Amino acid sequence: MLAAMTLASLSLWVLASDLCPPVCQCLHNLTTIMCQDRGLHQIPELPESTEKLYVSYNNIQEIPRHGLEELQVLDLTMNQMDSFLFLNPVWPNMTKLSKLFLPNNNLWLLKSDQFLNCPVLTLLDLSRNKIRHIPTGFLLGLAQLEMLDMKFNWIQKLQVGVLEGAFNLTDLNLSHNNVSNLEQGVFKNSAVLEKLDLSSNRIPSIGEGTFRGATGLQHLDLSGNMLTSLSEGSLRGLTMLSELDLSRNLIDSLPSKVFNDLIGLEILDLYGNRLTSLPLDIFSNLKNLKELQLESNQISAIPDGVFDSLSRLKELQLSKNCILELHPALFNKLKSLQNLDLDNNALRHLPKGLFHKTRVVKEIHLDDNHIRSIHHSVFHGLRRLHSLKLSRNHLTSLHPDQFRDLIRLKELHLDANHIGDFPTSLFMNLTNLITLDLDNNSISELSPDDFVGLTCLKELGLSFNQLHDIPYNTFYPLHLLRKLQLKNNSLESLHLQLFARLSKLTELNLDGNKLDRLQPDVFQGLTNLQRLSLKSNQLSAMENGTLGPLGNLSTVHLSGNLWDCTCAHVLYISRWVNMHSDKLGDQPLCFFSSSSSPLTIDTPLSQAAQSPQLLQDQCITRAASGSSLSFPLEMLKLFTISLLALSTP
């Protein structure tokens, strides 16, 4: 019995293999046939059980009139079906077909009743063709159609009747066409339409009642058109709309009641228009709004009270405008606000009380303004704030209580201001701070108390300041610090214990300072350091063992220094470079000079260790006058001859 069953199963398998087209792959008991990218010019003979046929990326130019009646899914993406549709006004009989894909077929002409023989079609994809016109009655017979995708065509107009027959259409994508005209009444029978994408067309205006009939519309995308204005009734009746995208248009003004019917709106995007002002009651009916995008406009003033109805608003984008000042009560009613973006404006001052009612805000971005002063209590009460950005302003000083209540702050950006010093208690309460950026200021000194309380800090930026010296215990509180940026200051030396407690440090940048000597134990304790940069200092040598503690070092930068390859003191760093060439992030060179006639030879620092007999034990040091290192001409000749000999095979 078992043998008989096995034989029967084997026979069925062989039969199935025989029925599967030789160039295709057959799955699910011959119900799914995969023939993509096989160079086919016609559809192969199929098993009668075929329900899903995938023949994309071929050269198929026609389909048989019969034999495909059982198909439910047909994918003809990237073929050559343009002539077939032109010569056959009605698609072959496929009464079970629910999904038809025809992108990239060079289609240019559609006809009325084209798909009348596909009555259960739910998805029709005609995207990425060359269709210029949708004829009236094109969708007749497609009463079950739910999604019509016609993006990336050349369609110029939507006239009344083009959607006739598609009573269940919920998703219509006409983005990236050339539509410039929407006839009134085109959506009159589209009550179940939920998503309409008309982005990236050439629509210049929206007339009164354009969307009349589309009462179930939830998502409307009109971005990237040529809209200069909206009429007051252009969005009338869209009470179910939850998302409206009007970004990247040319709108310079808005009627005060244009959004009045949009009582369910949650997202409104007006990014990248030419708005110069906002009517006081423009948002008065948008009580469910959660996200408002107004960035990249030309707004210079915002009337007090314009946001008072937006109690559920979570995100407000006002960046890249021309806003000069903010009324102290402007945000008072925004009880749910979490993200506020005001960067790239022309603000000069932050008034008292500006954020006092926005108690749940998490992010405030104020970078790239002209802020010179901040009232000392402006951030008080913001106990949930995570991110505060004040980069690239004109701040010169900060009050000791400026950040008093920001107990959950994780990142603070104060870079590119004019801060010379700051109160020692300024950061004391920022116990959750992870990133502190003080780059590009005028800080000339630090005290041991400056960073007390920053027990969670992982990144500290102090580059491009005026530091000459840093007290040895300045960084003691920063046990978790991972990255320390000190480049482009005026540091001449580093205290022996400066980095002693930074055992978790992975990156240290000391580029562009005036360091001429490093104490041999200065890096003691930096057992996890991976990246060290000492470029463009005045180092001429390193004492033995200086880099020894850095067992996890993966990258080091040493170029732009005065490595003295005439002196035996250079042997340690030269040998280290020779042995760890895989860790070099640049090519450090020897520095040669003569007081009478400067001479530079592009000799790698590693070469000095290969000719130690040529190095002087008694090195010539800098004279009191500050002259450069002197290099005897005879020694230079011998050293050059030796290097040439070493390089000769």
C-alpha positions in Angstrom: 0.0 0.0 0.0 2.8 2.4 1.0 4.6 1.7 -2.2 1.5 2.4 -4.2 0.9 5.7 -2.5 4.5 6.7 -3.1 4.3 5.8 -6.7 1.1 7.8 -7.1 2.7 10.9 -5.4 5.7 10.6 -7.7 3.4 10.4 -10.7 1.6 13.5 -9.7 4.9 15.3 -9.2 6.1 14.3 -12.6 2.8 15.4 -14.1 3.0 18.8 -12.4 6.6 19.2 -13.7 5.4 18.4 -17.2 2.6 21.0 -17.1 4.8 23.8 -15.8 6.2 26.0 -18.7 9.9 25.1 -19.0 11.2 28.7 -18.6 9.0 29.4 -15.6 8.8 28.5 -11.9 5.6 27.0 -10.7 4.4 27.2 -7.1 1.5 26.2 -4.9 0.3 23.3 -7.0 0.5 25.1 -10.3 -1.6 28.0 -9.1 1.2 30.5 -9.2 3.5 30.8 -12.3 6.6 33.0 -12.1 8.2 33.9 -15.5 9.8 37.3 -14.8 12.7 38.5 -17.0 12.9 35.5 -19.3 13.0 37.2 -22.7 9.4 36.1 -23.5 7.6 37.5 -26.5 4.3 35.8 -25.7 2.6 34.2 -22.7 3.5 30.5 -22.6 1.0 27.8 -22.4 -0.3 27.6 -18.8 -1.8 24.9 -16.6 -5.6 25.2 -16.3 -5.2 25.7 -12.6 -3.2 29.0 -12.9 -4.5 31.8 -10.7 -1.5 34.1 -10.5 0.8 34.9 -13.4 3.9 37.0 -13.1 5.5 37.8 -16.5 7.1 41.2 -15.8 10.3 42.4 -17.5 9.7 40.6 -20.8 8.9 41.6 -24.4 5.3 40.4 -24.4 3.2 42.4 -27.0 -0.1 40.6 -26.8 -2.1 38.2 -24.6 -4.4 35.3 -25.9 -8.1 35.9 -26.2 -8.8 32.7 -24.3 -7.2 30.5 -21.7 -6.7 33.1 -19.0 -10.3 33.0 -17.6 -9.2 31.6 -14.2 -6.5 34.3 -13.6 -6.9 36.3 -10.4 -3.6 38.2 -10.6 -1.7 39.2 -13.8 1.5 41.2 -13.6 2.7 42.5 -17.0 5.0 45.2 -15.7 7.7 46.3 -18.2 6.5 44.7 -21.4 5.3 46.1 -24.8 1.5 46.1 -24.5 0.8 49.5 -26.1 -0.2 48.2 -29.6 -2.4 45.5 -28.1 -4.4 48.0 -26.1 -4.7 50.3 -29.2 -5.9 47.5 -31.4 -8.2 45.8 -28.8 -10.7 48.3 -27.4 -11.8 45.7 -24.8 -9.6 43.6 -22.6 -10.0 39.8 -23.0 -12.6 38.1 -20.8 -11.1 37.6 -17.3 -14.1 37.5 -15.0 -12.0 36.4 -12.0 -9.1 38.9 -12.3 -8.8 41.0 -9.2 -5.3 42.6 -9.8 -3.8 43.8 -13.0 -0.4 45.4 -13.3 0.6 47.3 -16.5 3.3 49.8 -15.5 6.1 50.6 -18.0 4.3 49.4 -21.2 4.5 52.6 -23.2 0.7 52.8 -23.1 -0.6 56.1 -24.5 -4.2 55.6 -25.4 -7.1 54.4 -23.3 -10.7 53.7 -24.4 -14.1 53.7 -22.8 -15.2 50.3 -21.4 -11.6 49.1 -21.8 -11.8 46.7 -18.9 -15.5 45.9 -19.0 -14.7 42.2 -19.1 -12.9 42.3 -15.7 -15.8 42.9 -13.4 -14.1 41.9 -10.1 -11.0 44.0 -10.6 -10.0 45.6 -7.3 -6.5 47.0 -8.3 -5.5 48.5 -11.7 -1.9 49.8 -12.0 -1.3 51.9 -15.2 1.6 53.9 -13.7 4.8 54.9 -15.6 3.3 55.0 -19.1 2.6 57.8 -21.6 -1.1 58.2 -21.1 -2.3 61.8 -21.9 -6.0 61.4 -21.6 -8.5 59.5 -19.5 -11.7 59.0 -21.5 -15.2 59.3 -20.0 -16.5 55.9 -19.1 -13.0 54.4 -19.0 -13.9 52.7 -15.6 -17.4 51.5 -16.6 -18.0 48.0 -15.3 -15.4 48.2 -12.6 -17.8 48.5 -9.7 -15.4 46.7 -7.3 -12.3 48.7 -8.2 -10.6 50.0 -5.0 -7.3 51.3 -6.2 -6.3 53.0 -9.5 -2.7 53.9 -9.9 -1.8 56.3 -12.8 1.2 58.1 -11.4 4.0 59.1 -13.8 2.0 59.6 -16.9 1.3 62.7 -19.1 -2.4 63.2 -18.1 -3.4 66.9 -18.5 -7.0 67.1 -17.4 -9.6 65.4 -15.2 -13.0 65.9 -16.7 -16.4 64.9 -15.4 -17.2 61.3 -16.0 -13.7 59.8 -15.9 -14.4 58.1 -12.6 -17.9 57.0 -13.6 -18.6 53.3 -12.7 -15.9 53.0 -10.1 -18.3 53.3 -7.1 -16.0 51.6 -4.7 -12.8 53.4 -5.5 -10.9 54.3 -2.3 -7.4 55.1 -3.5 -6.6 57.2 -6.6 -3.0 58.1 -7.4 -2.5 60.7 -10.2 0.8 62.1 -9.0 3.6 63.2 -11.3 1.4 64.0 -14.3 0.7 67.2 -16.1 -2.8 67.9 -14.7 -3.6 71.5 -14.9 -7.4 71.4 -14.8 -9.8 69.7 -12.4 -13.4 70.1 -13.6 -16.0 70.8 -11.0 -18.0 67.7 -10.4 -15.3 65.2 -11.3 -15.6 63.7 -7.8 -19.4 63.9 -7.5 -19.8 60.1 -7.2 -16.7 59.4 -5.2 -18.2 59.2 -1.7 -16.0 56.3 -0.7 -12.8 57.8 -2.0 -10.3 57.9 0.9 -7.0 58.8 -0.6 -6.3 61.1 -3.5 -2.8 61.9 -4.6 -2.5 64.8 -7.1 1.1 65.8 -6.1 3.6 67.0 -8.6 1.2 68.2 -11.3 0.6 71.7 -12.7 -2.6 72.7 -11.0 -2.8 76.5 -10.7 -5.9 76.8 -8.6 -8.6 74.9 -6.8 -12.1 76.2 -7.5 -15.2 76.3 -5.3 -16.6 72.8 -4.7 -13.9 71.0 -6.7 -14.0 68.1 -4.2 -17.8 68.1 -3.8 -19.0 64.5 -3.5 -15.7 63.2 -2.1 -17.2 63.3 1.4 -15.2 60.3 2.7 -11.8 61.7 1.7 -9.2 61.2 4.4 -5.8 61.9 2.7 -5.4 64.7 0.0 -2.0 65.4 -1.4 -1.7 68.6 -3.6 2.0 69.1 -3.0 4.3 70.2 -5.7 1.8 72.0 -7.9 1.5 75.6 -9.0 -1.2 76.8 -6.6 -1.0 80.5 -5.9 -4.1 80.7 -3.7 -7.1 78.7 -2.5 -10.6 79.9 -2.7 -12.6 80.0 0.5 -14.8 77.1 -0.5 -12.2 75.0 -2.2 -12.1 72.4 0.6 -15.8 72.6 1.6 -17.4 69.4 2.8 -14.2 67.5 3.5 -15.1 66.9 7.2 -13.4 63.4 7.2 -10.1 64.7 5.9 -7.3 63.8 8.3 -4.2 64.7 6.2 -3.8 67.7 3.8 -0.5 68.3 2.0 -0.2 71.7 0.3 3.6 71.9 0.4 5.8 73.1 -2.4 3.3 75.4 -4.0 3.3 79.2 -4.6 0.6 80.1 -2.1 1.1 83.6 -0.8 -2.1 84.0 1.2 -4.9 82.0 2.7 -8.6 82.9 3.2 -9.4 83.0 6.9 -12.2 80.3 6.5 -10.5 78.0 4.0 -10.0 75.2 6.6 -13.3 75.7 8.4 -14.9 72.4 7.3 -11.8 70.3 8.1 -12.9 69.4 11.6 -11.1 66.0 11.5 -7.8 67.3 10.2 -4.7 65.9 12.0 -1.9 66.9 9.7 -1.6 70.1 7.7 1.5 70.7 5.6 2.1 74.2 4.1 5.9 73.8 3.8 7.7 75.6 1.0 5.1 78.2 0.0 5.2 82.0 -0.1 3.0 82.8 2.9 3.9 86.2 4.5 1.2 86.2 7.2 -1.5 84.1 8.8 -5.1 85.3 9.4 -5.9 85.3 13.1 -8.7 82.6 12.8 -7.1 80.5 10.1 -6.9 77.5 12.4 -9.9 78.1 14.6 -11.8 74.9 13.6 -8.8 72.6 13.5 -9.3 71.3 17.1 -7.9 67.8 16.2 -4.8 69.0 14.5 -1.6 67.2 15.7 1.0 68.4 13.2 1.4 71.8 11.5 4.1 72.4 8.9 4.8 76.1 8.1 8.5 76.0 7.5 10.2 77.6 4.4 7.7 80.4 3.9 8.2 84.1 4.3 6.3 84.7 7.5 7.6 87.7 9.4 5.0 88.1 12.2 2.6 85.7 13.9 -0.5 87.2 15.5 -1.1 86.3 19.2 -3.9 83.8 19.4 -3.5 82.2 16.0 -2.7 78.9 17.7 -5.2 79.1 20.5 -7.5 76.4 19.1 -4.8 73.8 18.6 -4.8 72.2 22.1 -4.0 68.8 20.6 -1.1 70.0 18.4 2.1 67.9 19.0 4.4 69.3 16.3 4.8 72.9 15.1 7.3 73.6 12.4 8.1 77.3 11.9 11.7 77.1 10.7 13.1 79.0 7.7 10.8 82.0 7.8 11.5 85.6 8.6 10.0 85.8 12.1 11.4 88.8 14.1 9.7 88.3 17.4 7.3 86.1 19.3 4.5 87.3 21.6 5.0 85.9 25.2 1.6 84.2 25.1 1.8 82.8 21.6 2.2 79.2 22.6 0.1 79.4 25.8 -2.7 77.1 24.6 -0.5 74.5 23.1 -0.9 72.1 26.0 0.1 69.0 24.0 3.0 70.5 22.1 6.1 68.2 22.0 8.2 69.4 19.1 8.7 73.1 18.3 11.1 74.1 15.5 11.9 77.8 15.1 15.4 77.6 13.5 16.5 79.8 10.7 14.5 82.9 11.5 15.4 86.4 12.6 14.6 86.2 16.4 16.7 88.5 18.6 15.2 87.8 22.0 13.2 85.1 23.9 10.7 86.9 26.1 9.7 85.8 29.6 6.9 83.3 29.7 7.2 82.2 26.1 7.3 78.5 27.0 5.7 78.5 30.4 2.5 76.7 29.3 4.1 74.1 27.0 5.0 71.8 29.9 5.2 68.6 27.8 7.4 69.9 25.1 10.4 67.6 24.3 12.3 69.4 21.6 12.9 73.1 21.0 15.1 74.2 18.0 16.2 77.8 18.0 19.4 77.5 16.0 20.4 79.9 13.2 18.6 83.0 14.6 20.0 86.3 15.9 19.3 85.7 19.5 21.3 88.0 21.8 19.5 87.6 25.0 17.3 85.0 26.7 15.2 85.8 29.8 16.6 83.7 32.6 13.2 82.0 33.3 12.2 81.3 29.7 12.9 77.6 30.0 11.7 77.2 33.5 9.1 74.4 34.0 10.2 72.4 31.0 10.9 69.3 32.9 10.2 67.0 30.0 12.5 68.8 27.5 15.0 66.4 25.8 16.6 68.5 23.2 17.5 72.2 23.1 19.3 73.7 20.2 20.6 77.3 20.3 23.5 76.9 17.8 24.6 79.8 15.6 23.1 82.7 17.5 24.7 85.8 19.1 24.6 84.8 22.8 27.4 86.2 24.9 26.3 85.1 28.4 23.9 82.9 30.2 22.2 83.3 33.6 23.1 80.7 36.3 19.4 79.6 36.5 19.0 79.4 32.7 18.7 75.6 32.5 17.6 75.1 36.1 14.5 72.9 35.5 15.7 70.9 32.5 16.3 67.7 34.5 15.5 65.4 31.5 17.5 67.3 28.9 19.7 64.9 26.8 21.2 67.2 24.3 22.2 70.9 24.5 23.7 72.8 21.6 25.3 76.2 22.3 27.9 76.1 19.6 28.8 79.0 17.3 27.8 81.8 19.7 30.0 84.4 21.5 30.0 82.9 24.9 33.2 83.9 26.8 32.5 82.2 30.1 29.6 80.7 32.0 28.5 80.4 35.6 29.9 77.3 37.4 26.4 76.2 38.3 24.9 76.5 34.8 24.8 72.8 34.0 24.5 71.5 37.6 20.9 70.1 37.3 21.4 68.5 33.8 22.0 65.1 35.3 20.6 63.3 32.2 22.5 65.3 29.6 24.3 63.2 27.0 25.6 65.7 24.5 26.9 69.2 25.3 28.2 71.2 22.3 30.2 74.4 23.2 32.2 74.5 20.0 33.0 77.8 18.2 32.6 80.2 21.2 35.1 82.5 23.0 35.7 80.4 26.1 39.2 81.1 27.4 39.2 79.2 30.7 37.4 76.4 32.5 37.1 75.7 36.2 36.9 72.4 38.1 33.2 73.1 38.9 32.0 73.8 35.4 30.8 70.3 34.6 29.8 69.1 38.0 26.5 67.2 37.8 27.0 66.0 34.2 27.3 62.4 35.3 25.7 61.0 32.1 27.5 63.1 29.6 28.9 61.1 26.7 29.9 63.9 24.2 31.5 67.2 24.9 32.5 69.7 22.3 35.0 72.5 23.2 36.7 73.0 19.8 37.4 76.4 18.3 37.6 78.3 21.5 40.4 80.2 23.2 41.6 77.7 25.9 45.2 78.1 26.9 45.1 75.7 29.9 42.7 73.3 31.4 42.8 72.5 35.2 43.8 68.9 35.8 40.4 68.0 37.5 38.1 69.8 35.1 36.8 66.5 33.6 36.7 64.5 36.8 32.8 64.4 37.0 32.5 63.0 33.4 32.9 59.3 34.1 30.8 58.2 31.1 32.4 60.6 28.6 32.9 58.9 25.2 33.9 61.8 22.9 35.9 64.9 23.8 36.6 67.6 21.1 39.3 70.1 22.0 40.6 71.0 18.5 41.6 74.5 17.4 42.3 76.0 20.8 45.6 77.4 22.1 46.6 74.6 24.5 50.4 74.5 25.0 50.4 71.6 27.5 48.2 69.0 29.1 48.2 68.4 32.8 49.3 64.9 33.8 45.9 63.9 35.4 43.7 65.7 32.8 42.2 62.5 31.3 42.9 60.2 34.3 39.3 59.5 35.0 38.0 59.2 31.5 38.3 55.5 31.3 35.3 55.2 28.8 36.6 57.8 26.4 36.7 56.4 22.8 37.6 59.6 20.8 39.9 62.5 21.7 40.6 65.3 19.3 43.4 67.7 20.1 44.1 69.0 16.5 45.2 72.6 15.9 46.6 73.5 19.3 50.1 74.5 20.3 51.3 71.4 22.1 55.0 71.0 21.8 55.4 68.2 24.5 53.3 65.5 26.0 54.0 64.1 29.4 54.7 60.3 29.1 51.7 59.4 31.4 49.2 61.9 30.0 47.1 59.1 28.4 47.3 56.8 31.4 43.8 55.5 32.1 42.4 55.9 28.5 42.2 52.1 28.0 39.2 52.3 25.8 40.4 55.1 23.5 40.0 54.2 19.8 40.6 57.4 17.9 43.3 60.0 18.8 44.0 63.1 16.7 47.0 65.3 17.3 47.3 67.0 13.9 48.7 70.4 13.4 50.5 70.9 16.8 54.1 71.6 17.5 55.3 68.2 18.6 58.8 67.3 17.7 59.1 64.0 19.6 57.3 61.8 22.1 58.8 60.2 25.2 59.1 56.5 25.5 55.8 54.8 26.4 53.5 57.8 25.7 51.1 55.8 23.6 51.5 52.6 25.5 48.3 52.8 27.6 46.2 53.0 24.5 45.7 49.3 24.0 42.4 49.7 22.0 43.6 52.5 19.7 42.4 51.9 16.1 43.2 55.3 14.4 45.7 58.0 15.2 46.4 61.2 13.3 49.9 62.8 13.7 50.5 64.9 10.6 51.2 68.6 10.6 53.7 68.5 13.5 57.4 69.4 13.8 58.7 65.8 14.1 62.5 66.3 14.4 64.1 63.5 12.5 67.6 64.7 13.4 67.2 63.8 17.0 67.3 60.5 18.9 64.2 61.5 20.8 62.1 61.0 17.7 63.0 57.2 17.8 60.0 56.2 20.0 57.3 57.8 17.9 59.1 56.8 14.6 59.3 53.2 15.7 55.7 53.2 16.9 54.5 54.6 13.6 56.6 51.9 11.8 55.1 49.1 13.9 51.5 50.4 13.8 51.1 51.6 10.2 47.7 50.0 10.1 46.5 52.5 12.7 47.7 55.7 10.9 44.9 57.9 9.7 47.3 60.2 7.8 51.0 60.4 6.7 53.1 62.2 9.3 56.3 63.6 7.8 59.7 64.6 9.2 60.3 68.3 9.6 63.6 69.7 8.5 64.7 73.4 8.8 67.7 75.6 8.6 67.9 79.0 10.1 69.5 80.4 7.0 67.6 78.7 4.2 64.5 76.7 5.0 64.5 73.2 3.4 61.7 70.7 3.6 61.9 67.0 2.6 58.8 64.9 2.4 60.3 62.0 4.4 57.9 59.8 6.3 58.3 59.9 10.1 58.6 56.1 10.1 62.0 56.3 8.2 63.9 57.8 11.1 63.7 54.5 13.0 65.4 52.7 10.1 68.6 54.8 10.4 69.0 55.4 14.2 72.8 55.7 13.8 72.3 59.0 12.0 70.3 60.6 14.8 72.0 63.0 17.2 72.0 62.2 20.9 72.5 65.8 21.9 69.7 67.6 20.0 69.7 71.3 19.2 66.8 72.9 21.1 65.1 76.1 20.3 67.0 79.2 21.1 65.6 81.7 23.5 64.8 83.9 20.6 62.3 81.4 19.3 64.3 80.3 16.2 63.4 77.0 14.6 65.3 73.8 15.0 68.7 73.9 13.2 69.7 70.9 11.0 73.4 70.5 10.0 73.9 70.2 6.3 76.3 67.3 6.5 73.9 65.3 8.6 71.1 66.0 6.0 73.3 64.7 3.2 74.2 61.5 5.2 70.6 60.9 6.1 69.4 61.4 2.5 72.0 59.0 1.2 71.0 56.4 3.8 67.3 56.7 2.9 68.1 56.3 -0.8 70.2 53.2 0.0 67.3 51.7 2.0 64.9 52.3 -0.8 67.1 50.6 -3.4 66.1 47.0 -4.0 
